[in-house]
Amino acid sequence: MDKGTNRTVDIGVNLMHRSFHQDREQVVERALTNEVTPLIITGTSLKNSLEAARYAGRYSGKLYATAGVHPHDAKSCDEETIAKLKELAELPQVVAIGECGLDYNRDFSPRDVQRTWFTEQIQLAQELDMPLFLHERDAFADFASILKKHDVHKAVVHCFTGTSAELKTYLDMGLHIGITGWICDERRGKHLKELVRLIPLDRLMIETDAPFLTPRDLPKKPTDGRNEPAYLPHILQTVARCIGKPAEEVAEATTKTAAEFFGI
């Protein structure tokens, strides 16, 4: 990968979300203009993962995708799910299994069903020697227990907003951490400004989780409230200030970490 001065990789963007239907190509172009490249499109269900893989395939080297089933959608899994994910994972633009994990905040799928399909996806990633793109919300104990049981190391905890004890557990397990614009929230993200200093640069990655989690302190806020990858440099600047390192150094380090982790 060529090094740009402030080039950054957005490791988590929900580019197939309906809010991008009208201007998806322009969103990708604005990201490139702002040196946010490549983008990794998050797959959250079989249908969504297929759409993400197809779209990423149109932008070789610029877009990649993950393939997985979010815990919200675990209830829709059946005996064909893993075989279909495996088929998607064989595509060159698919670089991780996920978004998968546990979400006990919304409980859109029964918890036992969430645990079953989280485990299935972990085993698929291990079978294929692929990284995992993980989601956890209000489910830390079960989440960490399942990861430890299956000896998971090659995984990124996407959109980390947890406690110092949770962060320490993840780092001790060898996991990577994804930080979003949550860190730009002067209220909810205050603790993250301290915790991000504890994450080694070779374990830290940054992401927008667009169209969600728009940074609250953007100088010029989008009128529709929609987040997009072009705002990742703003998140980078905030992370760099919190760590006390130049933005260029953090950009280069997180880009290198993402490239090595996802094999892009």
N, C-alpha and C positions, 0 to 999 in steps of 0.2 A: 504493500500500500504506500502511495506517495504521501509524504508528510506536508500538510499545509500548516501555516503559522498557527492558526486557531481552529483547524479542522476538528470537528467533533462527530461522533457516531451517536445517533439517536437509537438506543437499543430497544425502545418500546413505543411504537406509534400505532394506534388503532386506525390505520389509513382506510380500511374498508368500511368504517362507520358511516352511517347515512349522512352525517353532517358534512362529509367530504364529497358527496355524490356529484355536486354541481361543479366543483373546481379541483378535483383530485390532482390533475396534471400540473395546475398552477401551484398547488401546495408543494409538490415535489420540486418544481423549479425554484420556488422561493427558498426552500431548504438548501438547494445547491448554491444559490446566490449568497446565502449566509454561511457557506462552508460547512453545512450539516450534511455529511455524506460518509458512508451509506446510511440508509434508514432500514431498520428491521421492523417489518410489519407483524404485529401480534396476531396470532391465530387464537380464537377463543371458543370455537366450536368446529365440528367437521365441515359444515358449509362455509363458515367464515375462513377457516384455514385453507380450504380449496380456493376460495376467491383471492385470498392473500398470496398464495403461491402462484396463481395464474398471473396476477397483476405484477408481482415482483419479477416474474419471468420476462416481462416486457422491458425491464430496465436492468440488464445484466451488469453486475458490479456496482450498481447504484441502490438497488432495492433487494432486500432479502426478506425471508418470512420465517415464522415459527409455525409449528403444527401441533395443535393440542386442544384439549377441552377444559375450559374454565370450570371451577366448582359450581358456578351458577347453572351450568348446562350439563352437569354430571348425570342428572336424571334422564337425559335423552340418550345416554350411551347404551349400546347393546352389544351382542356377540360379534358384530362386524366392525365395531369402532376402532379397535387397536389395529386390525389388519388394514383398514383404510388410512389410518394415521401413518402406519409403516410405509404404505405405498407413497404417500405424500412426502415422507421424510427422505425418500430415495432421490427426490428432485434436487438438483445442484443448488437451487436458490433457497432451499429449506435448511436452516442452520441450527435449529433447536427444537426440542419437544416442549410444548407448553403453549399457552399459559395454563398451568395446572397447579393444583394445591387445595387449600381448604378455606372456606369463608363461612364462619359461624355468625357473622354480623347480620347477613340477610337471610341465610338459610333457604335460598331458592331451591336447593336440592337437599334431600335428607342427609344428615351428617354421615350415616353409615355408607350411603351411596357415594358421597364425596370421597370418603376414605378409600373405598374400593377402587374407584377410577383414578384417584391420585396414585395409588400404589401400582396400578396397571401401567400408567404412563411412565412412572419411574423405571419400572422393569423394561419397558420398551426402549427408553433412552439408554439404559445400560446395555441392552442387547445390541443396539446400534452404535454404541460408544459416542453418543451425542450429548451435548449439554442440555440442562433443564432450565426453563424460564418459569419461575415460581411465583405463586400468589398466596399470601396469607393474611387473613383478617380475623381478629378475635379468636384465633384457633392455635395459638403458639404451641401449647403443650402437645397436642396431638400431631401437629405439623412437624415439630422438631423430633418427636418420638419416631414417626414414620421415616423421616430422613435418616436418622441414626440407625434404625433397624435395617435399612437397606444400604447403609454405608455410602450415602451420597456425598460426593465432593464437588463434582463438576456441575455446579448450578449457580444461578444468580437469583437472589431474592429481590424480585422486581418491586419498585415503589416502596422501599423500606421507610416506615414511619414509626418503628417500634421503640422499645426502651433500651437502655444501655446494657442491661442483662441479656436481652434478646440479641442485640448486636454482637455481644461477646460470644454467645453460644454459636451464632452463625459463623463468625470469624474462626472460632476454635474448630469448627467442622470443616474449614477450608473453603467456605462458600464465598461467592462474590456478592456485592451489594449494589443495587440500582437506586440512584437518588433522582427524584423528580422536582418539579417546581413547588412541591410541598415545602421545601426548604426556604422558599421566598415568602412564605406566609408568616407575618410578624407575630401571629397569635399561635396557630396550631403547629407551626414549624420551628418554633423557637428552640426546642430541645435538639432538633436535628442540626442546628448550627454548631452546637457543641459536639455532638456525636460524630459528625462527618470527619472531624480531626482524627478520630480513632481508626478510621478505615485506611489501610495501606493503599497507596496509589495503584498497586498491581492487583487490587481486589475491587477497586471502585469503578463504576460505570455510571453514565448519566443518561437521562431519558426524559421525554416530555409526557408520555402516556396520553398524547393528544388523541381526541379533542378534549380530554378531561384535564383537570388540575392546572388550569391556566395560572401562571405566576401572578399573585395578587399585586405585586409591586412593579408590574410592567409600566414603563413611562407612558406608553401609548397603548391603552387597553383595547382589545378588539371589541367592536360594537356588539357583535353577536356572542361574546364571551367564549368563543371557541379557541382552544389551544391548538398550536400547530408546530411542526418541527423547526420552523424558522426562529422560534423563541428559545431554542436550546442554548445559544450563546449567552442569553441572559441568565439562565440557570448555571451555566459554566462560571460566569463572573461571580455569582453569589457563592458557589462552592469554593472557588479560588480564594475569595475574601475570607471565608470561614476557616479555611485550611492555613491561610497566611502564605500562599505561594502565588507566583505569577500565573495569570490565566493561560499563557502560552504553555507553561510547564504542565498544568493540569490537563489542558486540551490534548497535548501530545501523549501524556501518560494514560489517560482514560481511553483515547483512541487506540493506543497500542494494546491495552488490556482487552478492549472489546474485540479487536482484530484477532488476537491470540485465542480468546475464549470461544468465539464463534467460528474461527477458522476462515475468516473473510479477508 
